[in-house]
Amino acid sequence: MKIDTNSTIEGFKKYVIPNYIRNPVVLTRGKGVYLWDSDGRRYLDLFSGWAVSSLGHCHPRVASAIIRQAKLLVHAPNIFYTAAQGRLAKLISNNSFGGLCFFCNSGAEANEAAIKLARIHYSPQEKYKIITMHNSFHGRTMAALAATAQPKYHKGFSPMLEGFTFVPFNDLEAVKRAVDDKTCAVMLEPIQGEGGINIASQEYLKGLRRLCDELRLLLILDEVQCGMGRTGKYFAYHHYGITPDIMTLAKSLGNGTAIGTMVARPDLANSLVPGSHASTFGGNPLACAAGIAVFETIEMERLLDNASEMGTYSMERLNALAEKFPGLMKEVRGIGLMIGIELEKEGATLVKKCLERGLILNCTHENVIRFMPPLNVKKKHIDAGIAILEDTLEEYK
Ligand SMILES: *Cc1c(COP(=O)(O)O)cnc(C)c1O
């Protein structure tokens, strides 16, 4: 069936809540690093939908796993066991810090679970406060929103849930000063995504781990965007020689199927007793089958190595570009394939112009272009993308 561009967009105007600014493009299919629209135009996708489609679009192994599972069992209530949920939990646990998993359907929900676990765990001591970082992003539900230390997201939704204290990112002393006798946890993204690709320093994250040990606080790492191989290691914290007490994942965990998880140290995890928390769809066999296929693909195609190699290559190419456009490109920063290009001016227009030339990128925090290709990207795709970016910058400067 031919999908008509105009009538599709008109239908949205009539029937879909306009809470997104959408490009006038109707996407119809994807394969690998490419997407196609309803007029048959092809786009090079070096953004991966906020790092969700980390194996590229419609990866054959993930697609087969979904089809196979869809014919067996799509949903099972969590008052029963399923093999898929158990197998995915084992993969996550064995590749991280031996924690136990609670499954949900999104990043925000994973963070809600982390916040609830921290509170219930420390409820006998009546501790409930969580310290989070300026420019963080933890999701849009009310607790995750309250944890998100960016006023623009809070506007219009007061009163916020109590118990969050905000401090500057990468400032250990500020965390020390913010702790009081009601503090139960410190929560952060090791690499801030929406905040503009800000990387925690070694001293900072190691210092936070030490501080949390000393004061018996929980260290909660939100790896919803930076986890699952994005940085060239399974989890961003693997670059720091520390382990968190709780970690949250979502975005690329199911390569596009809706899935999130909170992983917690076993002794903590047991505080989430039956009746304290739940999710109807969480850990359904369909999403878990996709998650298992993601882990298998990362291993079989050695995608952690590819992500670091292609990350290094991208950084070299982008830094060379930055030298060519000194008044326009301020800094290129990133780890692996989680890369931000900070501009001297706003970036939304640049992103729009790239799209017109068939390249999908994204702008966050006003002036940071996000470059997050799939983990199996090849040099030729990066070259093609950077060529378009270069032409666009030429026009944009
Ligand atoms: C996207 C994101 C979230 C929220 O995830 P949703 O699936 O949109 O709820 C939370 N934390 C981080 C770091 C994110 O990038």
Ligand as a Chemical Component Dictionary entry (heavy atoms), coordinates in Angstrom:
data_LIG
# 
_chem_comp.id                   LIG 
_chem_comp.type                 NON-POLYMER 
_chem_comp.pdbx_formal_charge   0 
_chem_comp.three_letter_code    LIG 
# 
loop_
_chem_comp_atom.comp_id 
_chem_comp_atom.atom_id 
_chem_comp_atom.alt_atom_id 
_chem_comp_atom.type_symbol 
_chem_comp_atom.charge 
_chem_comp_atom.model_Cartn_x 
_chem_comp_atom.model_Cartn_y 
_chem_comp_atom.model_Cartn_z 
_chem_comp_atom.pdbx_ordinal 
LIG C1 C1 C 0 15.943 8.945 27.114 1  
LIG C2 C2 C 0 16.453 8.933 28.494 2  
LIG C3 C3 C 0 15.623 8.646 29.582 3  
LIG C4 C4 C 0 14.132 8.450 29.412 4  
LIG O1 O1 O 0 13.822 7.354 28.661 5  
LIG P1 P1 P 0 12.319 7.158 28.087 6  
LIG O2 O2 O 0 12.370 5.795 27.474 7  
LIG O3 O3 O 0 12.069 8.249 27.108 8  
LIG O4 O4 O 0 11.409 7.232 29.247 9  
LIG C5 C5 C 0 16.183 8.568 30.838 10 
LIG N1 N1 N 0 17.499 8.777 31.016 11 
LIG C6 C6 C 0 18.330 9.046 30.003 12 
LIG C7 C7 C 0 19.780 9.230 30.273 13 
LIG C8 C8 C 0 17.836 9.162 28.703 14 
LIG O5 O5 O 0 18.661 9.471 27.702 15 
# 
loop_
_chem_comp_bond.comp_id 
_chem_comp_bond.atom_id_1 
_chem_comp_bond.atom_id_2 
_chem_comp_bond.value_order 
_chem_comp_bond.pdbx_ordinal 
LIG C1 C2 SING 1  
LIG C2 C3 SING 2  
LIG C2 C8 DOUB 3  
LIG C3 C4 SING 4  
LIG C3 C5 DOUB 5  
LIG C4 O1 SING 6  
LIG O1 P1 SING 7  
LIG P1 O2 DOUB 8  
LIG P1 O3 SING 9  
LIG P1 O4 SING 10 
LIG C5 N1 SING 11 
LIG N1 C6 DOUB 12 
LIG C6 C7 SING 13 
LIG C6 C8 SING 14 
LIG C8 O5 SING 15 
# 
